[in-house]
């Protein structure tokens, strides 16, 4: 009996020993496995941290470059580049069938590029505007406009080379002219349509717009330098007339230099006084009437240093409803010397303009002129960009 009780006690004491040993070994193995896993994950984490550092450095580099790029974009955010190209076919009965001059000859029928303009405009500040406008249709690149505008309250100061602010037809861009060229008065009295100097324009809503300018006057063809220290001055007043139109008055005066003897020397000074009146009316929708008349003085070579001149034009246009077509007519006159008989140039024009799209248009114009006598047909296409 005692032996059985001893054996039972011994079995009871020895029974839990084996499972405890097994559990400790299992836990030790799990601990070791977990350590290995931690080591692996630590290595992966270190790699991820290195990748994160590289990405952060790359991001900082990109942000720095973006900031530099933003500075450039802001600097040139007001920059625009545009222009237009005009291509023509013209038949002019006043010209010979075969030209006789190599340098500047022109035959009766011609295909040519009349204008190929590049217009760069920049507004670096709301009160500052700069423009450079060139033409590449000729043998050499020509600068047409190069000026700076500064705004001060209700006034604008323009400095550089710009259009003479007297005739509205001169101020109008050639890209929106209906007839192939401006009136004979504009082309004769304002060759190139531009001058160099300073202009001050004051404008306020409901009030007349007043422009005052000091200009170089006659300039050398090659350099553009002024040919006389006695500059020209100009005043122009523009007054709206209700909602139907505008009237304007202007005067320019000064001294010019002329090659009266046609020998390449400038020994003659002439008077450049000119007075202008203009009118623009839109009495009904799509109908526009514009007229300008000028009297004054200019240079008449081979006859007199100062000649009394006068001239102007009347132009009417009507845009057809629901069609991209504009019909126009123009009467143009210019007397280069009122003291000489029978020398008044006249020209009548009829035409139609087809606006094919916002960038492309086509004009067909018939002109009948006197002194010299000619019938001229012009087909012009224009593309803006």
Secondary structure, DSSP 4 states (H G I P E B T S, - for coil): -HHHHHHHHHHHHHHHHHHHHHHHHHHHHHHHHHHHHHHHHHHHHHHHHHHHHHHHHHHHHHHHHHHHHHHHHHHTTTEEEEEEEEEEEEEETTS-SS---TTT---SEEEEEEEEEEEEEEEEETTEEEEEEEE-SSSS-EEEEEEEEEEETTEEEEEEEEE-SS-HHHHS-GGG-SSSS--HHHHHHSTTSEEEEEEEEE--TTS-EEEEEEE--SB-TTT--BS-SS-EEEEEEEEEETTTEEEEEEEEE-EEEE-TTSSS---EEEE--EEEEEEEE--STTEEEEEEEEEEEEEETTTEEEEEEEEEEEEEEEEPTTSSEEEEEEEEEEES-TTSSS-EEEEEEEEEEEE-SSSEEEEEEEEEEETTTEEEEEEEEEEE-
